[in-house]
Amino acid sequence: MPNREPLLVDLGLQGGGAHGAFTWGVLDRLLEEDWIDYDGVSGASAGAMNAAVFVDGYAAGGRMGAKAALERFWRAVADAARMSPMQRGPIERLAGIWSLDYSPVFATMDIAARMISPYDTNPFGSNPLGQILADCVDFNRLASAPIKLFVTATNVHTGRGRIFRNPEVTPDVLMASACLPTMFQAVEIDGEPYWDGGFSGNPSLVPLVRECKSHDTIIVQINPISRPETPRTARDIQNRLNEVAFNAVLIKELRGFALLQDVVDPGTGEGHLLAKMRLHRITSDVMLELGYSSKMLAEWAFFCMLRDKGRASAEAFLTDHGADLGHRSTLDLAPYREGI
């Protein structure tokens, strides 16, 4: 948008395994708008990894540095998974089906994950993402990066989310934020065990309100909130259950925003800040077409497809709502008032 005054925005990035490559595409496109500046980024799970790579890359080389860092990270994930037994078969590849639903290896591991503990199947707690993150993120630079970073992980003992900020973020913190408890051992930080941040904040929006100056937050959503059909197969039921669980806290936060906007005088404290926040969302119908198993599909071609969908969705958002940024919310909160 030519002749646009610079605008500070915050980003809220959802988690969703390999589907996080969609967020990469959204960020890649937003970074091409030189009038958008970034105050804070909150993320959970894959969203936390995108957030950390984004913030560190921006600190290293500005917009182009962030773009390059995100591509380097997702390529490293794909390279590490080349020899993984969880691959699409030739029929799925020929048919262009982005799914592991017909993979015997995925089916076996999925069943085993419900019956056997990761403390038995992975006694040493190994996770290749740790080395990838150490290679792709300079955590010393991240600690003092100008963009505020908020990473959510869920304390196993209390069930509450903990927010980690720039100086506290390490490879272990990011792996804790993405720790699915049926696949990986809980990650210990400061003597406390942590699971996936998606259980307690996907993403957490309140830190963006409390600690950032921006009044515009763009949520990149990769878990569909609603689906028109009732799931009937075991696979579809599991997929929908996963989506509901990982959207529950976000829905609660959005309901809080909606209620505060209805209050005549929300006060002068945090309620006032929440009521002033302008909310926006970028998502895509492609997420309705993808199932649970594709969150484990770490193919470069799949990542590139999702990146392109993310770029297209960000382009559509900027075309339709770019002029609204800085002026009004574009996320309709009316549905979140229902049931109150």
Backbone torsions as a table, in degrees:
resi	resn	phi	psi	omega
1	MET	NA	112.2	-177.2
2	PRO	-69.5	150.5	174.8
3	ASN	58.3	30.8	178.6
4	ARG	-94.3	132.6	176.9
5	GLU	-65.2	143.0	178.4
6	PRO	-57.8	142.1	-177.8
7	LEU	-133.9	129.8	174.7
8	LEU	-81.8	131.7	174.5
9	VAL	-131.6	159.5	170.2
10	ASP	-108.5	157.8	178.6
11	LEU	-123.7	135.6	172.9
12	GLY	-117.3	115.7	-171.2
13	LEU	-113.4	117.1	178.2
14	GLN	-73.7	158.5	172.3
15	GLY	-96.4	163.7	-179.9
16	GLY	170.3	35.9	177.3
17	GLY	60.0	-134.6	-177.9
18	ALA	-61.7	-22.7	178.5
19	HIS	-64.8	-12.9	175.2
20	GLY	-61.5	-16.4	176.2
21	ALA	-64.6	-25.5	173.3
22	PHE	-60.6	-42.9	178.7
23	THR	-63.2	-38.9	174.2
24	TRP	-52.2	-47.4	-179.1
25	GLY	-63.6	-40.3	178.0
26	VAL	-60.9	-48.6	-179.6
27	LEU	-63.0	-40.2	-179.8
28	ASP	-57.5	-41.5	179.5
29	ARG	-74.6	-42.1	-179.8
30	LEU	-61.7	-33.8	-178.8
31	LEU	-65.7	-15.4	178.9
32	GLU	-82.9	-6.8	177.4
33	GLU	-94.8	104.2	-173.6
34	ASP	-75.6	-4.1	176.0
35	TRP	-90.2	-8.9	177.2
36	ILE	-96.5	119.8	173.6
37	ASP	-110.8	160.5	-170.6
38	TYR	-120.2	128.3	-178.2
39	ASP	-98.1	-49.1	-179.4
40	GLY	-149.2	154.4	178.4
41	VAL	-135.0	126.1	177.7
42	SER	-115.1	137.0	-178.5
43	GLY	-152.0	158.6	174.7
44	ALA	-134.5	144.7	175.7
45	SER	58.8	-127.6	177.6
46	ALA	-60.8	-30.3	176.2
47	GLY	-63.9	-34.3	177.8
48	ALA	-67.8	-38.5	179.1
49	MET	-68.0	-44.6	174.4
50	ASN	-57.6	-42.4	-177.7
51	ALA	-63.9	-46.3	-178.4
52	ALA	-64.8	-43.8	179.4
53	VAL	-64.4	-42.2	178.7
54	PHE	-60.0	-51.3	-175.9
55	VAL	-64.9	-43.4	179.4
56	ASP	-67.4	-43.8	179.1
57	GLY	-62.2	-38.9	178.5
58	TYR	-65.2	-40.0	179.1
59	ALA	-65.0	-33.7	-177.1
60	ALA	-78.7	-39.5	-172.8
61	GLY	-150.7	29.0	177.5
62	GLY	64.3	-150.2	-175.4
63	ARG	-61.3	-45.4	-179.6
64	MET	-67.6	-33.3	176.5
65	GLY	-64.3	-39.8	178.4
66	ALA	-67.6	-41.9	179.1
67	LYS	-60.6	-46.1	-178.3
68	ALA	-65.9	-39.1	-178.8
69	ALA	-65.0	-41.3	179.7
70	LEU	-64.4	-43.5	178.5
71	GLU	-64.7	-40.7	179.9
72	ARG	-62.3	-40.7	-179.6
73	PHE	-64.3	-51.0	-176.7
74	TRP	-67.6	-31.5	175.5
75	ARG	-68.2	-37.5	178.5
76	ALA	-64.8	-39.1	177.3
77	VAL	-62.9	-44.3	179.8
78	ALA	-65.2	-41.1	179.8
79	ASP	-63.4	-39.6	-178.8
80	ALA	-67.8	-24.2	-176.5
81	ALA	-96.1	4.0	-176.3
82	ARG	-58.0	-37.8	-177.2
83	MET	-96.5	9.2	178.8
84	SER	-65.2	141.6	177.1
85	PRO	-72.0	-14.0	180.0
86	MET	-87.9	88.4	-178.4
87	GLN	-131.1	155.3	173.4
88	ARG	-69.6	149.8	176.1
89	GLY	-82.7	172.1	-177.5
90	PRO	-61.9	-34.1	-179.4
91	ILE	-67.0	-44.0	179.3
92	GLU	-64.0	-38.1	179.5
93	ARG	-65.1	-45.2	-179.7
94	LEU	-65.2	-36.7	-177.9
95	ALA	-84.8	-5.4	-179.5
96	GLY	69.5	32.6	-180.0
97	ILE	-92.2	118.0	-179.4
98	TRP	-91.5	78.7	-175.2
99	SER	-159.3	151.0	172.3
100	LEU	-107.8	14.8	-175.7
101	ASP	-57.9	-28.9	-176.3
102	TYR	-103.9	10.4	178.9
103	SER	-84.0	120.0	179.0
104	PRO	-63.2	-31.9	179.3
105	VAL	-67.3	-45.3	178.7
106	PHE	-62.8	-44.0	-179.4
107	ALA	-59.8	-43.2	179.9
108	THR	-64.3	-45.8	-178.5
109	MET	-68.3	-33.9	179.5
110	ASP	-66.0	-43.2	178.3
111	ILE	-67.5	-43.5	-178.9
112	ALA	-61.8	-36.1	-178.4
113	ALA	-64.0	-22.5	179.4
114	ARG	-88.9	-9.5	-174.9
115	MET	-121.3	-25.8	-175.1
116	ILE	-122.0	134.9	-177.9
117	SER	-74.4	144.9	174.6
118	PRO	-64.1	-16.9	175.8
119	TYR	-71.6	-18.4	175.4
120	ASP	-95.4	-42.4	-176.7
121	THR	-79.6	-24.6	-178.3
122	ASN	-137.0	67.5	-171.6
123	PRO	-62.2	-24.3	-179.4
124	PHE	-92.5	-1.9	176.1
125	GLY	66.2	31.0	-177.0
126	SER	-72.5	144.6	177.7
127	ASN	-149.9	112.8	-176.4
128	PRO	-62.2	-18.7	180.0
129	LEU	-64.3	-26.8	-179.5
130	GLY	-58.6	-47.1	-179.4
131	GLN	-69.9	-37.6	178.3
132	ILE	-60.5	-44.9	179.9
133	LEU	-65.1	-40.5	178.6
134	ALA	-63.1	-33.3	179.7
135	ASP	-78.5	-31.1	-171.3
136	CYS	-97.9	-15.9	-176.8
137	VAL	-125.6	130.7	172.7
138	ASP	-90.3	100.3	-172.7
139	PHE	-72.0	-23.8	173.0
140	ASN	-68.1	-42.5	177.6
141	ARG	-68.1	-39.2	-179.9
142	LEU	-59.7	-34.9	-176.6
143	ALA	-60.2	-31.6	-177.9
144	SER	-115.0	17.9	-179.0
145	ALA	-63.1	145.7	-178.1
146	PRO	-69.5	-26.9	177.5
147	ILE	-85.1	129.3	-178.6
148	LYS	-73.8	136.2	-179.5
149	LEU	-117.2	133.4	178.1
150	PHE	-128.5	116.6	-178.3
151	VAL	-114.7	127.9	-178.8
152	THR	-101.4	133.4	169.8
153	ALA	-134.3	155.6	-174.3
154	THR	-105.8	121.4	178.0
155	ASN	-68.5	122.3	-175.7
156	VAL	-64.7	-37.5	-176.1
157	HIS	-71.7	-42.7	-174.1
158	THR	-99.2	-20.1	-176.5
159	GLY	77.3	1.9	-178.8
160	ARG	-95.7	152.2	177.8
161	GLY	-80.3	147.4	171.8
162	ARG	-119.5	135.3	178.6
163	ILE	-99.0	123.2	176.1
164	PHE	-102.2	133.3	-178.9
165	ARG	-105.6	172.7	-170.0
166	ASN	-38.8	-57.2	-174.8
167	PRO	-67.1	-18.6	-177.1
168	GLU	-91.1	-12.8	-172.3
169	VAL	-79.6	126.9	178.2
170	THR	-132.9	172.7	173.4
171	PRO	-55.6	-38.4	179.2
172	ASP	-63.9	-38.8	178.9
173	VAL	-63.0	-43.5	179.8
174	LEU	-67.4	-37.7	177.7
175	MET	-70.7	-31.5	174.8
176	ALA	-64.8	-41.9	-179.2
177	SER	-63.9	-23.1	-179.0
178	ALA	-112.4	21.9	-174.4
179	CYS	-87.4	98.9	173.7
180	LEU	-75.7	120.6	-169.1
181	PRO	-66.5	-19.5	177.3
182	THR	-85.3	-9.1	-177.6
183	MET	-112.3	-32.5	-174.9
184	PHE	-132.0	151.2	172.1
185	GLN	-64.5	149.4	174.4
186	ALA	-57.1	143.4	-179.4
187	VAL	-94.7	124.5	-179.1
188	GLU	-87.7	129.6	176.2
189	ILE	-133.5	123.9	-177.8
190	ASP	53.6	37.2	176.7
191	GLY	79.4	3.5	-179.6
192	GLU	-114.7	139.4	179.6
193	PRO	-85.7	141.9	-177.8
194	TYR	-131.2	144.7	173.2
195	TRP	-115.5	-175.4	-176.0
196	ASP	-50.4	132.6	179.4
197	GLY	-67.7	-17.4	180.0
198	GLY	-62.7	-21.0	179.1
199	PHE	-72.6	-23.4	-173.4
200	SER	-123.1	-9.1	178.4
201	GLY	-178.5	105.9	-172.0
202	ASN	-133.0	73.6	-3.5
203	PRO	-94.0	171.8	174.2
204	SER	-81.1	122.7	-177.2
205	LEU	-96.6	-27.7	-174.5
206	VAL	-58.5	-40.3	178.0
207	PRO	-59.7	-31.9	178.0
208	LEU	-65.9	-34.9	179.1
209	VAL	-73.8	-45.2	-174.6
210	ARG	-70.9	-37.9	-165.8
211	GLU	-116.7	0.3	-179.9
212	CYS	-117.6	156.3	-178.3
213	LYS	-87.1	-23.0	-176.4
214	SER	-65.8	149.1	174.3
215	HIS	-111.0	8.1	177.6
216	ASP	-119.3	125.4	176.4
217	THR	-121.3	125.6	176.4
218	ILE	-102.5	116.8	177.9
219	ILE	-94.1	126.6	174.2
220	VAL	-100.2	107.9	-171.9
221	GLN	-104.7	124.7	-179.5
222	ILE	-118.4	-1.6	173.9
223	ASN	-108.6	112.6	-178.0
224	PRO	-57.6	132.6	177.0
225	ILE	-77.4	-39.3	-177.8
226	SER	-128.3	149.5	173.8
227	ARG	-134.4	142.6	-175.0
228	PRO	-76.4	-21.5	-173.4
229	GLU	-108.9	157.7	175.5
230	THR	-88.8	124.9	179.4
231	PRO	-68.4	137.8	-177.3
232	ARG	-123.7	-26.1	177.4
233	THR	-86.3	157.7	-179.7
234	ALA	-58.5	-39.1	-179.1
235	ARG	-65.5	-44.4	-179.1
236	ASP	-69.2	-35.6	177.5
237	ILE	-63.5	-44.4	179.2
238	GLN	-63.3	-40.6	179.1
239	ASN	-62.2	-46.2	-178.6
240	ARG	-68.1	-38.1	177.1
241	LEU	-59.1	-41.8	178.6
242	ASN	-63.2	-43.2	-179.9
243	GLU	-64.9	-44.3	-179.6
244	VAL	-61.8	-45.7	-178.3
245	ALA	-61.8	-41.6	-174.6
246	PHE	-85.7	-2.5	173.8
247	ASN	-106.0	-11.4	-170.0
248	ALA	-57.9	-46.5	-176.8
249	VAL	-70.3	-38.3	177.7
250	LEU	-61.1	-43.9	179.0
251	ILE	-60.4	-40.4	179.0
252	LYS	-63.4	-42.5	179.3
253	GLU	-65.4	-42.6	179.5
254	LEU	-64.7	-34.8	176.3
255	ARG	-63.9	-38.9	177.2
256	GLY	-62.5	-42.5	176.1
257	PHE	-59.5	-45.0	-177.6
258	ALA	-61.9	-43.6	-179.6
259	LEU	-64.4	-41.3	-179.3
260	LEU	-67.1	-33.1	177.9
261	GLN	-68.6	-20.4	178.2
262	ASP	-85.0	-13.7	-178.1
263	VAL	-78.4	132.6	-178.7
264	VAL	-62.5	-45.8	-180.0
265	ASP	-130.1	96.4	-178.5
266	PRO	-76.4	3.3	178.9
267	GLY	92.9	-164.7	-176.7
268	THR	-118.2	-1.3	-177.5
269	GLY	-95.7	-138.4	-177.4
270	GLU	-62.5	-36.1	177.8
271	GLY	-58.7	-38.5	178.4
272	HIS	-64.6	-42.3	180.0
273	LEU	-65.9	-41.4	178.8
274	LEU	-63.1	-41.6	-178.3
275	ALA	-66.7	-28.0	-178.6
276	LYS	-82.1	-15.6	-174.4
277	MET	-66.3	132.8	175.4
278	ARG	-99.3	122.9	-173.8
279	LEU	-107.3	141.8	-180.0
280	HIS	-138.4	156.4	-179.4
281	ARG	-140.1	138.3	172.6
282	ILE	-120.1	124.4	178.4
283	THR	-149.4	-172.1	-178.3
284	SER	-155.8	146.8	176.6
285	ASP	-66.5	-15.1	178.9
286	VAL	-60.9	-27.2	180.0
287	MET	-66.9	-25.6	176.6
288	LEU	-71.7	-22.7	-177.6
289	GLU	-88.4	-14.8	-176.2
290	LEU	-99.8	143.9	-179.0
291	GLY	-105.6	-176.4	-177.2
292	TYR	-60.2	-41.7	-173.5
293	SER	-63.8	-30.5	-178.1
294	SER	-69.9	-13.1	174.7
295	LYS	-68.3	-14.7	178.5
296	MET	-102.3	3.2	-174.7
297	LEU	-90.2	101.5	-173.9
298	ALA	-102.6	50.8	177.0
299	GLU	-92.9	141.6	179.5
300	TRP	-60.6	-39.2	180.0
301	ALA	-62.5	-38.1	178.4
302	PHE	-67.1	-44.4	177.7
303	PHE	-59.6	-42.2	-178.9
304	CYS	-66.3	-38.4	176.7
305	MET	-61.1	-46.3	179.6
306	LEU	-66.6	-39.1	175.9
307	ARG	-57.6	-45.5	-179.5
308	ASP	-65.4	-38.1	175.7
309	LYS	-64.6	-39.5	178.3
310	GLY	-64.6	-42.9	177.7
311	ARG	-61.8	-43.4	-179.4
312	ALA	-64.5	-39.0	179.4
313	SER	-67.8	-39.6	176.9
314	ALA	-65.8	-38.6	177.4
315	GLU	-61.5	-45.4	178.9
316	ALA	-63.1	-40.4	179.0
317	PHE	-62.9	-45.1	-179.1
318	LEU	-64.9	-38.1	178.5
319	THR	-66.1	-44.4	-175.3
320	ASP	-82.3	-34.3	-169.8
321	HIS	-131.1	4.3	-180.0
322	GLY	-55.4	-39.6	-179.3
323	ALA	-69.2	-19.3	180.0
324	ASP	-80.5	-23.4	-179.6
325	LEU	-59.1	132.1	-177.6
326	GLY	88.6	-6.0	-175.5
327	HIS	-126.4	-43.3	-174.6
328	ARG	-156.4	156.5	175.4
329	SER	-71.5	147.7	174.3
330	THR	-116.0	-5.7	175.0
331	LEU	-89.2	117.4	-179.8
332	ASP	-74.0	114.4	-178.1
333	LEU	-89.7	-4.1	-177.0
334	ALA	-54.6	-43.3	-179.4
335	PRO	-61.2	-24.6	-176.5
336	TYR	-82.0	-7.8	175.0
337	ARG	-84.1	-14.3	-176.8
338	GLU	-67.3	144.3	177.5
339	GLY	83.7	6.3	-179.4
340	ILE	-92.7	NA	NA
